[in-house]
Amino acid sequence: MIVLLPPSETKRTGGDGQPLRLDALGSPQLNGLRATLVDELIALAADPEASRHALALSAAQDAEIERNAQLRTAPTAPAINRYTGVLYEALDVDSLRGAAAARATARLAVGSALFGLLRATDQVPAYRLSAASKLPGQPGLAKRWRPVLEPVLADIAAAELVVDLRSGAYASLARIPGAVGVDVVAEHPDGRRVSVSHFNKAHKGRLARALASAKAEPDDVAGVAATARRAGMRVERDDHRLTIVVAA
């Protein structure tokens, strides 16, 4: 099973790994576009105004542009430790120990606008590029990633179950046949349900932790639902989708 996480806009700085080596990342089929995007971001960083426009940044966020300028020289860290935010706080991968930590390392992956797909242990620098970004003179990232990323994900999905926790923008970078999708809804006392927006990340992080560390490895949506219930979550399933139901 692979639990595919979304990245986060916020990332930890620094790291103690050597500078970026694309040839050391998983899914080497993606290295051509990875290298192109890295080079484009480095070149774009020389023009702060153009960078702000392309990356939806304010002048107060110019440190993000400097990160992009240093993509090939900055220290790296494992992808699972690079990203921060609500989902990653709920996942809390650093608190896992022993066999649970090993299972999480093997099962967790991250969808990335810059690198396409990252294993938990892939060493990457801090960067700024979101799925909605459009680099100057280039098509949108979904149009660029789909031809190369979809075959990689299809091969993975043919071999093992994929639980897709990506948000809509990142899911648009590549479709995954047969993946288990996850929604989060809030239920009011009168039974009315509404989609959860910001806090769905926390619930998806809890689900990711349960799936990543569980001794039993689900191989279908029913198994995913059972693992979630054992972790105390209220879930419903339908075909290839799982719905997490929380109190409004």
DRENPA-3360 file (N, C-alpha, C; in nm, 2 decimals, always signed):
BEGIN
1 = MIVLLPPS = +0.08/-0.12/+0.00/+0.00/+0.00/+0.00/+0.09/+0.13/+0.00 ~ +0.04/+0.22/-0.08/+0.11/+0.35/-0.08/+0.00/+0.46/-0.03 ~ +0.04/+0.54/+0.06/-0.05/+0.65/+0.11/+0.02/+0.78/+0.05 ~ -0.05/+0.83/-0.05/+0.00/+0.95/-0.12/-0.05/+1.08/-0.06 ~ +0.04/+1.15/+0.00/+0.01/+1.28/+0.07/+0.02/+1.40/-0.02 ~ -0.05/+1.50/+0.01/-0.03/+1.63/-0.06/+0.10/+1.69/+0.00 ~ +0.17/+1.78/-0.07/+0.27/+1.86/+0.00/+0.21/+1.97/+0.08 ~ +0.29/+2.06/+0.13/+0.24/+2.18/+0.19/+0.32/+2.30/+0.14;
9 = ETKRTGGD = +0.25/+2.42/+0.14/+0.32/+2.54/+0.10/+0.44/+2.57/+0.20 ~ +0.41/+2.54/+0.33/+0.52/+2.57/+0.43/+0.61/+2.45/+0.43 ~ +0.74/+2.48/+0.45/+0.84/+2.37/+0.45/+0.95/+2.41/+0.56 ~ +1.00/+2.31/+0.62/+1.11/+2.34/+0.71/+1.24/+2.39/+0.63 ~ +1.31/+2.48/+0.69/+1.43/+2.52/+0.63/+1.55/+2.43/+0.67 ~ +1.66/+2.44/+0.59/+1.78/+2.37/+0.63/+1.77/+2.22/+0.60 ~ +1.85/+2.15/+0.68/+1.86/+2.01/+0.65/+2.01/+1.97/+0.67 ~ +2.03/+1.84/+0.68/+2.17/+1.80/+0.70/+2.22/+1.70/+0.58;
17 = GQPLRLDA = +2.13/+1.70/+0.48/+2.17/+1.62/+0.36/+2.25/+1.69/+0.26 ~ +2.32/+1.62/+0.17/+2.39/+1.68/+0.06/+2.30/+1.75/-0.03 ~ +2.35/+1.85/-0.11/+2.27/+1.91/-0.21/+2.19/+1.82/-0.30 ~ +2.09/+1.87/-0.37/+2.00/+1.79/-0.45/+2.07/+1.70/-0.55 ~ +2.03/+1.57/-0.55/+2.08/+1.48/-0.65/+1.95/+1.41/-0.71 ~ +1.92/+1.46/-0.83/+1.80/+1.40/-0.89/+1.81/+1.25/-0.92 ~ +1.93/+1.21/-0.94/+1.95/+1.06/-0.97/+1.94/+0.98/-0.85 ~ +1.93/+1.04/-0.73/+1.91/+0.96/-0.61/+1.76/+0.95/-0.57;
25 = LGSPQLNG = +1.67/+1.02/-0.64/+1.53/+1.02/-0.61/+1.47/+0.90/-0.67 ~ +1.36/+0.85/-0.61/+1.28/+0.75/-0.67/+1.21/+0.79/-0.80 ~ +1.16/+0.70/-0.87/+1.09/+0.72/-1.00/+1.18/+0.80/-1.09 ~ +1.29/+0.75/-1.14/+1.39/+0.82/-1.22/+1.32/+0.86/-1.36 ~ +1.21/+0.80/-1.40/+1.14/+0.84/-1.52/+1.10/+0.98/-1.52 ~ +1.09/+1.04/-1.40/+1.05/+1.18/-1.38/+1.16/+1.28/-1.39 ~ +1.29/+1.23/-1.40/+1.40/+1.32/-1.38/+1.41/+1.43/-1.49 ~ +1.37/+1.40/-1.61/+1.38/+1.50/-1.72/+1.30/+1.62/-1.68;
33 = LRATLVDE = +1.17/+1.61/-1.64/+1.09/+1.72/-1.61/+1.13/+1.78/-1.48 ~ +1.17/+1.70/-1.38/+1.23/+1.75/-1.26/+1.34/+1.85/-1.28 ~ +1.44/+1.81/-1.37/+1.55/+1.89/-1.39/+1.51/+2.02/-1.46 ~ +1.42/+2.01/-1.56/+1.37/+2.13/-1.63/+1.30/+2.23/-1.53 ~ +1.22/+2.18/-1.45/+1.15/+2.27/-1.35/+1.25/+2.33/-1.25 ~ +1.34/+2.25/-1.20/+1.45/+2.31/-1.11/+1.52/+2.42/-1.18 ~ +1.56/+2.40/-1.31/+1.63/+2.51/-1.38/+1.55/+2.63/-1.40 ~ +1.42/+2.61/-1.43/+1.33/+2.72/-1.46/+1.31/+2.80/-1.33;
41 = LIALAADP = +1.30/+2.73/-1.22/+1.28/+2.81/-1.09/+1.40/+2.89/-1.05 ~ +1.52/+2.83/-1.08/+1.64/+2.90/-1.05/+1.65/+3.02/-1.14 ~ +1.63/+3.01/-1.26/+1.63/+3.12/-1.36/+1.53/+3.23/-1.32 ~ +1.41/+3.18/-1.28/+1.30/+3.28/-1.24/+1.34/+3.36/-1.12 ~ +1.41/+3.30/-1.03/+1.45/+3.36/-0.90/+1.53/+3.49/-0.93 ~ +1.60/+3.50/-1.04/+1.67/+3.62/-1.07/+1.59/+3.74/-1.10 ~ +1.46/+3.72/-1.12/+1.36/+3.83/-1.14/+1.25/+3.82/-1.03 ~ +1.28/+3.89/-0.92/+1.18/+3.88/-0.80/+1.04/+3.91/-0.84;
49 = EASRHALA = +1.02/+4.01/-0.92/+0.88/+4.05/-0.96/+0.81/+3.94/-1.04 ~ +0.88/+3.89/-1.13/+0.82/+3.78/-1.21/+0.80/+3.65/-1.12 ~ +0.89/+3.63/-1.03/+0.87/+3.52/-0.93/+0.75/+3.54/-0.85 ~ +0.73/+3.66/-0.80/+0.61/+3.69/-0.71/+0.48/+3.66/-0.79 ~ +0.48/+3.70/-0.92/+0.36/+3.69/-1.00/+0.34/+3.54/-1.03 ~ +0.44/+3.47/-1.07/+0.42/+3.33/-1.11/+0.39/+3.24/-0.99 ~ +0.44/+3.27/-0.87/+0.43/+3.18/-0.75/+0.33/+3.23/-0.65 ~ +0.26/+3.35/-0.69/+0.16/+3.41/-0.60/+0.22/+3.44/-0.46;
57 = LSAAQDAE = +0.33/+3.52/-0.47/+0.40/+3.56/-0.34/+0.38/+3.71/-0.33 ~ +0.39/+3.76/-0.20/+0.41/+3.90/-0.18/+0.55/+3.93/-0.16 ~ +0.58/+4.06/-0.15/+0.72/+4.10/-0.13/+0.77/+4.06/+0.00 ~ +0.68/+4.04/+0.10/+0.72/+3.99/+0.23/+0.77/+3.84/+0.23 ~ +0.74/+3.78/+0.12/+0.78/+3.63/+0.11/+0.90/+3.61/+0.01 ~ +0.98/+3.71/+0.00/+1.09/+3.70/-0.09/+1.19/+3.59/-0.05 ~ +1.19/+3.56/+0.08/+1.28/+3.45/+0.12/+1.25/+3.32/+0.04 ~ +1.12/+3.30/+0.00/+1.08/+3.18/-0.08/+1.15/+3.19/-0.21;
65 = IERNAQLR = +1.17/+3.30/-0.27/+1.24/+3.32/-0.40/+1.39/+3.28/-0.38 ~ +1.44/+3.32/-0.27/+1.58/+3.29/-0.24/+1.60/+3.14/-0.23 ~ +1.50/+3.07/-0.17/+1.51/+2.92/-0.16/+1.52/+2.86/-0.30 ~ +1.44/+2.91/-0.39/+1.44/+2.86/-0.53/+1.57/+2.89/-0.60 ~ +1.63/+3.00/-0.57/+1.76/+3.04/-0.63/+1.87/+2.94/-0.58 ~ +1.85/+2.87/-0.47/+1.95/+2.78/-0.41/+1.92/+2.64/-0.42 ~ +1.83/+2.60/-0.52/+1.78/+2.47/-0.53/+1.89/+2.36/-0.55 ~ +1.99/+2.40/-0.62/+2.10/+2.30/-0.65/+2.21/+2.30/-0.55;
73 = TAPTAPAI = +2.21/+2.40/-0.45/+2.32/+2.41/-0.36/+2.27/+2.40/-0.21 ~ +2.15/+2.41/-0.19/+2.10/+2.41/-0.05/+2.10/+2.27/+0.01 ~ +2.11/+2.26/+0.14/+2.11/+2.13/+0.21/+1.97/+2.06/+0.19 ~ +1.96/+1.93/+0.20/+1.84/+1.86/+0.18/+1.80/+1.79/+0.31 ~ +1.67/+1.75/+0.31/+1.61/+1.67/+0.42/+1.52/+1.57/+0.36 ~ +1.49/+1.46/+0.43/+1.39/+1.36/+0.38/+1.26/+1.43/+0.35 ~ +1.19/+1.39/+0.24/+1.07/+1.46/+0.20/+0.96/+1.45/+0.32 ~ +0.95/+1.34/+0.39/+0.85/+1.33/+0.49/+0.88/+1.43/+0.61;
81 = NRYTGVLY = +1.00/+1.48/+0.62/+1.04/+1.58/+0.72/+1.04/+1.72/+0.67 ~ +1.04/+1.73/+0.54/+1.05/+1.87/+0.48/+0.92/+1.95/+0.49 ~ +0.81/+1.88/+0.48/+0.68/+1.95/+0.47/+0.63/+1.97/+0.61 ~ +0.55/+2.08/+0.63/+0.50/+2.11/+0.76/+0.35/+2.14/+0.74 ~ +0.28/+2.19/+0.85/+0.14/+2.22/+0.84/+0.05/+2.12/+0.91 ~ -0.08/+2.15/+0.89/-0.18/+2.07/+0.97/-0.18/+1.92/+0.95 ~ -0.17/+1.88/+0.82/-0.17/+1.74/+0.79/-0.05/+1.67/+0.85 ~ +0.07/+1.73/+0.83/+0.19/+1.67/+0.88/+0.20/+1.67/+1.03;
89 = EALDVDSL = +0.14/+1.77/+1.10/+0.13/+1.77/+1.24/+0.05/+1.65/+1.29 ~ -0.06/+1.63/+1.23/-0.15/+1.52/+1.27/-0.08/+1.38/+1.24 ~ -0.01/+1.38/+1.13/+0.06/+1.25/+1.09/+0.17/+1.23/+1.20 ~ +0.24/+1.33/+1.24/+0.35/+1.32/+1.34/+0.44/+1.20/+1.32 ~ +0.50/+1.19/+1.21/+0.57/+1.07/+1.17/+0.69/+1.05/+1.26 ~ +0.75/+1.16/+1.32/+0.87/+1.15/+1.40/+0.84/+1.08/+1.53 ~ +0.72/+1.07/+1.57/+0.69/+1.01/+1.70/+0.67/+0.85/+1.68 ~ +0.67/+0.81/+1.56/+0.66/+0.66/+1.54/+0.80/+0.59/+1.57;
97 = RGAAAARA = +0.79/+0.48/+1.62/+0.91/+0.41/+1.66/+0.91/+0.26/+1.60 ~ +1.03/+0.21/+1.59/+1.05/+0.07/+1.56/+0.98/+0.03/+1.43 ~ +0.90/-0.08/+1.43/+0.84/-0.14/+1.32/+0.74/-0.04/+1.26 ~ +0.67/+0.03/+1.34/+0.57/+0.13/+1.29/+0.64/+0.24/+1.21 ~ +0.76/+0.28/+1.25/+0.83/+0.38/+1.17/+0.88/+0.33/+1.04 ~ +0.92/+0.20/+1.04/+0.97/+0.14/+0.92/+0.85/+0.12/+0.82 ~ +0.74/+0.08/+0.87/+0.62/+0.07/+0.78/+0.58/+0.20/+0.72 ~ +0.59/+0.31/+0.80/+0.55/+0.44/+0.75/+0.65/+0.49/+0.65;
105 = TARLAVGS = +0.78/+0.46/+0.67/+0.88/+0.50/+0.56/+0.85/+0.43/+0.43 ~ +0.81/+0.30/+0.44/+0.78/+0.23/+0.32/+0.65/+0.26/+0.25 ~ +0.55/+0.31/+0.33/+0.42/+0.33/+0.27/+0.39/+0.47/+0.23 ~ +0.46/+0.57/+0.29/+0.42/+0.71/+0.27/+0.50/+0.77/+0.14 ~ +0.43/+0.85/+0.07/+0.48/+0.92/-0.05/+0.42/+1.05/-0.05 ~ +0.48/+1.15/-0.13/+0.43/+1.28/-0.14/+0.42/+1.32/-0.29 ~ +0.30/+1.38/-0.32/+0.29/+1.43/-0.46/+0.34/+1.58/-0.45 ~ +0.43/+1.61/-0.55/+0.49/+1.74/-0.55/+0.48/+1.81/-0.68;
113 = ALFGLLRA = +0.46/+1.94/-0.68/+0.45/+2.01/-0.81/+0.59/+2.02/-0.87 ~ +0.70/+2.02/-0.79/+0.83/+2.03/-0.85/+0.89/+1.89/-0.88 ~ +0.87/+1.79/-0.80/+0.93/+1.66/-0.82/+0.84/+1.55/-0.86 ~ +0.71/+1.58/-0.87/+0.61/+1.48/-0.92/+0.57/+1.38/-0.81 ~ +0.66/+1.30/-0.77/+0.64/+1.19/-0.67/+0.76/+1.17/-0.59 ~ +0.75/+1.17/-0.46/+0.86/+1.16/-0.37/+0.84/+1.04/-0.27 ~ +0.94/+0.96/-0.26/+0.93/+0.86/-0.15/+0.96/+0.94/-0.01 ~ +0.92/+0.88/+0.10/+0.94/+0.94/+0.23/+1.08/+0.98/+0.25;
121 = TDQVPAYR = +1.17/+0.90/+0.20/+1.32/+0.92/+0.23/+1.39/+1.00/+0.13 ~ +1.32/+1.04/+0.02/+1.39/+1.11/-0.08/+1.44/+1.25/-0.03 ~ +1.57/+1.28/-0.05/+1.63/+1.40/+0.00/+1.60/+1.52/-0.09 ~ +1.53/+1.62/-0.04/+1.50/+1.74/-0.12/+1.52/+1.87/-0.04 ~ +1.55/+1.98/-0.11/+1.57/+2.11/-0.05/+1.43/+2.17/-0.03 ~ +1.43/+2.28/+0.05/+1.31/+2.36/+0.06/+1.29/+2.43/-0.07 ~ +1.17/+2.45/-0.11/+1.14/+2.52/-0.24/+1.00/+2.58/-0.24 ~ +0.97/+2.66/-0.34/+0.83/+2.71/-0.35/+0.78/+2.69/-0.49;
129 = LSAASKLP = +0.69/+2.60/-0.51/+0.61/+2.58/-0.63/+0.49/+2.50/-0.60 ~ +0.37/+2.56/-0.63/+0.25/+2.49/-0.60/+0.19/+2.44/-0.73 ~ +0.09/+2.35/-0.72/+0.03/+2.29/-0.83/-0.04/+2.40/-0.92 ~ -0.08/+2.51/-0.86/-0.15/+2.61/-0.94/-0.06/+2.71/-1.00 ~ +0.07/+2.70/-0.97/+0.17/+2.79/-1.03/+0.18/+2.77/-1.18 ~ +0.21/+2.88/-1.25/+0.23/+2.87/-1.40/+0.35/+2.95/-1.43 ~ +0.46/+2.88/-1.47/+0.59/+2.94/-1.49/+0.58/+3.02/-1.63 ~ +0.65/+3.13/-1.64/+0.65/+3.21/-1.76/+0.67/+3.14/-1.89;
137 = GQPGLAKR = +0.58/+3.16/-1.98/+0.60/+3.10/-2.12/+0.58/+2.95/-2.12 ~ +0.52/+2.89/-2.02/+0.50/+2.75/-2.01/+0.36/+2.71/-1.99 ~ +0.31/+2.59/-2.03/+0.18/+2.55/-2.00/+0.16/+2.53/-1.84 ~ +0.04/+2.51/-1.80/+0.02/+2.48/-1.66/+0.09/+2.35/-1.62 ~ +0.11/+2.33/-1.49/+0.18/+2.22/-1.44/+0.11/+2.09/-1.47 ~ -0.02/+2.09/-1.46/-0.10/+1.96/-1.49/-0.07/+1.92/-1.63 ~ -0.07/+2.01/-1.73/-0.04/+1.97/-1.87/+0.10/+1.91/-1.88 ~ +0.19/+1.96/-1.80/+0.33/+1.92/-1.81/+0.36/+1.79/-1.74;
145 = WRPVLEPV = +0.29/+1.77/-1.62/+0.32/+1.65/-1.55/+0.24/+1.53/-1.59 ~ +0.12/+1.54/-1.64/+0.04/+1.43/-1.67/+0.10/+1.32/-1.76 ~ +0.16/+1.37/-1.87/+0.22/+1.27/-1.96/+0.33/+1.18/-1.90 ~ +0.40/+1.23/-1.81/+0.51/+1.16/-1.75/+0.48/+1.10/-1.61 ~ +0.39/+1.16/-1.54/+0.36/+1.12/-1.40/+0.25/+1.01/-1.40 ~ +0.15/+1.02/-1.49/+0.04/+0.93/-1.49/+0.09/+0.78/-1.51 ~ +0.18/+0.76/-1.61/+0.23/+0.62/-1.63/+0.30/+0.56/-1.50 ~ +0.38/+0.65/-1.43/+0.44/+0.60/-1.31/+0.34/+0.56/-1.21;
153 = LADIAAAE = +0.24/+0.65/-1.18/+0.14/+0.62/-1.08/+0.06/+0.50/-1.12 ~ +0.03/+0.48/-1.25/-0.05/+0.37/-1.30/+0.03/+0.24/-1.27 ~ +0.16/+0.24/-1.29/+0.24/+0.12/-1.26/+0.23/+0.08/-1.11 ~ +0.24/+0.19/-1.03/+0.24/+0.16/-0.89/+0.10/+0.11/-0.85 ~ -0.01/+0.17/-0.90/-0.14/+0.13/-0.87/-0.17/-0.01/-0.92 ~ -0.11/-0.06/-1.02/-0.13/-0.19/-1.07/-0.07/-0.30/-0.98 ~ +0.03/-0.25/-0.90/+0.10/-0.35/-0.81/+0.05/-0.34/-0.67 ~ +0.00/-0.23/-0.62/-0.04/-0.22/-0.49/-0.15/-0.11/-0.47;
161 = LVVDLRSG = -0.22/-0.12/-0.36/-0.33/-0.02/-0.33/-0.27/+0.12/-0.31 ~ -0.33/+0.22/-0.37/-0.29/+0.36/-0.35/-0.41/+0.43/-0.28 ~ -0.38/+0.49/-0.16/-0.48/+0.58/-0.10/-0.44/+0.72/-0.12 ~ -0.52/+0.79/-0.20/-0.49/+0.92/-0.25/-0.54/+1.03/-0.16 ~ -0.46/+1.09/-0.08/-0.50/+1.20/+0.01/-0.47/+1.34/-0.05 ~ -0.43/+1.35/-0.18/-0.40/+1.48/-0.24/-0.52/+1.57/-0.25 ~ -0.50/+1.70/-0.24/-0.60/+1.80/-0.26/-0.63/+1.80/-0.41 ~ -0.74/+1.87/-0.45/-0.78/+1.87/-0.59/-0.67/+1.92/-0.68;
169 = AYASLARI = -0.60/+2.03/-0.65/-0.50/+2.09/-0.74/-0.39/+1.99/-0.77 ~ -0.35/+1.92/-0.66/-0.24/+1.82/-0.68/-0.29/+1.69/-0.75 ~ -0.41/+1.65/-0.72/-0.47/+1.54/-0.79/-0.48/+1.56/-0.94 ~ -0.49/+1.69/-0.98/-0.50/+1.72/-1.12/-0.37/+1.70/-1.19 ~ -0.26/+1.69/-1.12/-0.13/+1.67/-1.19/-0.12/+1.53/-1.25 ~ -0.20/+1.44/-1.19/-0.19/+1.30/-1.25/-0.31/+1.22/-1.19 ~ -0.38/+1.15/-1.27/-0.49/+1.06/-1.22/-0.43/+0.93/-1.19 ~ -0.49/+0.86/-1.09/-0.44/+0.73/-1.05/-0.56/+0.63/-1.06;
177 = PGAVGVDV = -0.55/+0.53/-1.16/-0.66/+0.44/-1.17/-0.67/+0.35/-1.05 ~ -0.80/+0.34/-1.00/-0.83/+0.25/-0.89/-0.79/+0.29/-0.75 ~ -0.74/+0.42/-0.74/-0.69/+0.47/-0.61/-0.81/+0.49/-0.52 ~ -0.79/+0.48/-0.39/-0.90/+0.51/-0.29/-0.89/+0.66/-0.26 ~ -1.00/+0.73/-0.29/-1.01/+0.87/-0.26/-1.07/+0.89/-0.13 ~ -1.04/+1.00/-0.07/-1.09/+1.03/+0.07/-1.15/+1.17/+0.08 ~ -1.28/+1.17/+0.13/-1.34/+1.30/+0.16/-1.37/+1.32/+0.31 ~ -1.38/+1.44/+0.35/-1.41/+1.47/+0.49/-1.54/+1.55/+0.50;
185 = VAEHPDGR = -1.64/+1.51/+0.57/-1.76/+1.59/+0.59/-1.79/+1.61/+0.73 ~ -1.85/+1.72/+0.76/-1.90/+1.75/+0.90/-2.05/+1.73/+0.91 ~ -2.09/+1.65/+1.01/-2.23/+1.62/+1.02/-2.29/+1.70/+1.14 ~ -2.40/+1.78/+1.11/-2.47/+1.86/+1.21/-2.57/+1.76/+1.29 ~ -2.61/+1.81/+1.40/-2.71/+1.73/+1.48/-2.83/+1.69/+1.41 ~ -2.88/+1.77/+1.31/-3.00/+1.74/+1.23/-2.97/+1.65/+1.12 ~ -2.84/+1.60/+1.10/-2.81/+1.51/+0.99/-2.75/+1.58/+0.87 ~ -2.76/+1.71/+0.87/-2.71/+1.78/+0.75/-2.56/+1.78/+0.75;
193 = RVSVSHFN = -2.50/+1.75/+0.63/-2.36/+1.74/+0.61/-2.30/+1.85/+0.52 ~ -2.18/+1.89/+0.55/-2.11/+1.99/+0.47/-1.97/+1.95/+0.46 ~ -1.91/+1.98/+0.35/-1.77/+1.95/+0.33/-1.68/+2.02/+0.42 ~ -1.58/+1.96/+0.47/-1.48/+2.03/+0.56/-1.37/+2.07/+0.47 ~ -1.33/+2.20/+0.49/-1.22/+2.25/+0.41/-1.09/+2.25/+0.48 ~ -1.05/+2.35/+0.55/-0.92/+2.36/+0.61/-0.89/+2.24/+0.71 ~ -0.98/+2.20/+0.79/-0.95/+2.10/+0.89/-0.96/+1.96/+0.84 ~ -1.00/+1.95/+0.71/-0.99/+1.81/+0.65/-0.84/+1.76/+0.65;
201 = KAHKGRLA = -0.75/+1.86/+0.65/-0.61/+1.82/+0.65/-0.57/+1.74/+0.78 ~ -0.63/+1.79/+0.89/-0.60/+1.72/+1.02/-0.65/+1.58/+1.02 ~ -0.77/+1.56/+0.97/-0.84/+1.43/+0.96/-0.76/+1.34/+0.87 ~ -0.72/+1.39/+0.75/-0.65/+1.31/+0.66/-0.51/+1.27/+0.72 ~ -0.45/+1.36/+0.80/-0.33/+1.33/+0.86/-0.34/+1.22/+0.96 ~ -0.46/+1.22/+1.04/-0.48/+1.11/+1.13/-0.50/+0.98/+1.05 ~ -0.57/+0.98/+0.94/-0.59/+0.86/+0.86/-0.46/+0.81/+0.81 ~ -0.37/+0.90/+0.76/-0.24/+0.87/+0.71/-0.16/+0.80/+0.82;
209 = RALASAKA = -0.16/+0.85/+0.94/-0.09/+0.79/+1.05/-0.14/+0.65/+1.07 ~ -0.27/+0.63/+1.08/-0.32/+0.50/+1.10/-0.28/+0.40/+1.00 ~ -0.29/+0.44/+0.87/-0.26/+0.35/+0.76/-0.11/+0.32/+0.75 ~ -0.03/+0.43/+0.78/+0.12/+0.41/+0.76/+0.17/+0.32/+0.87 ~ +0.12/+0.32/+0.99/+0.18/+0.25/+1.10/+0.11/+0.12/+1.13 ~ -0.01/+0.09/+1.07/-0.08/-0.03/+1.10/-0.01/-0.16/+1.07 ~ -0.02/-0.26/+1.16/+0.05/-0.39/+1.13/-0.01/-0.46/+1.01 ~ -0.15/-0.46/+1.00/-0.22/-0.51/+0.88/-0.22/-0.41/+0.77;
217 = EPDDVAGV = -0.18/-0.46/+0.65/-0.17/-0.37/+0.54/-0.30/-0.39/+0.45 ~ -0.39/-0.29/+0.44/-0.51/-0.30/+0.36/-0.47/-0.32/+0.22 ~ -0.56/-0.40/+0.15/-0.54/-0.41/+0.00/-0.67/-0.37/-0.08 ~ -0.76/-0.31/-0.01/-0.88/-0.26/-0.07/-0.95/-0.16/+0.01 ~ -1.05/-0.09/-0.04/-1.12/+0.02/+0.04/-1.18/-0.03/+0.17 ~ -1.23/-0.16/+0.17/-1.28/-0.21/+0.29/-1.18/-0.22/+0.40 ~ -1.06/-0.26/+0.36/-0.95/-0.27/+0.46/-0.90/-0.13/+0.51 ~ -0.91/-0.03/+0.42/-0.88/+0.10/+0.46/-0.98/+0.15/+0.56;
225 = AATARRAG = -1.11/+0.12/+0.53/-1.21/+0.17/+0.63/-1.20/+0.10/+0.76 ~ -1.16/-0.03/+0.76/-1.14/-0.11/+0.89/-1.03/-0.05/+0.97 ~ -0.92/-0.01/+0.90/-0.80/+0.04/+0.97/-0.84/+0.18/+1.03 ~ -0.92/+0.26/+0.96/-0.96/+0.39/+1.01/-1.05/+0.37/+1.13 ~ -1.14/+0.28/+1.13/-1.23/+0.25/+1.24/-1.15/+0.21/+1.36 ~ -1.05/+0.12/+1.34/-0.97/+0.08/+1.46/-0.90/+0.20/+1.52 ~ -0.88/+0.30/+1.44/-0.81/+0.42/+1.50/-0.91/+0.52/+1.56 ~ -1.04/+0.48/+1.56/-1.14/+0.56/+1.63/-1.21/+0.66/+1.54;
233 = MRVERDDH = -1.19/+0.64/+1.41/-1.25/+0.73/+1.31/-1.39/+0.68/+1.26 ~ -1.48/+0.77/+1.24/-1.61/+0.73/+1.18/-1.60/+0.74/+1.03 ~ -1.61/+0.63/+0.96/-1.60/+0.64/+0.81/-1.71/+0.56/+0.74 ~ -1.73/+0.60/+0.62/-1.83/+0.53/+0.53/-1.75/+0.51/+0.40 ~ -1.79/+0.40/+0.33/-1.72/+0.37/+0.21/-1.82/+0.34/+0.09 ~ -1.77/+0.38/-0.03/-1.86/+0.36/-0.14/-1.76/+0.34/-0.26 ~ -1.76/+0.22/-0.32/-1.67/+0.19/-0.43/-1.53/+0.22/-0.40 ~ -1.47/+0.32/-0.46/-1.33/+0.35/-0.44/-1.31/+0.48/-0.35;
241 = RLTIVVAA = -1.41/+0.52/-0.28/-1.40/+0.64/-0.20/-1.44/+0.61/-0.06 ~ -1.37/+0.68/+0.03/-1.39/+0.67/+0.17/-1.43/+0.81/+0.22 ~ -1.53/+0.82/+0.31/-1.58/+0.94/+0.36/-1.55/+0.94/+0.51 ~ -1.48/+1.04/+0.56/-1.46/+1.05/+0.71/-1.56/+1.15/+0.76 ~ -1.64/+1.11/+0.86/-1.75/+1.19/+0.91/-1.71/+1.24/+1.05 ~ -1.72/+1.37/+1.06/-1.68/+1.43/+1.19/-1.80/+1.52/+1.24 ~ -1.80/+1.54/+1.37/-1.91/+1.63/+1.42/-1.89/+1.77/+1.38 ~ -2.00/+1.84/+1.34/-1.99/+1.98/+1.30/-1.97/+2.06/+1.42;
% end
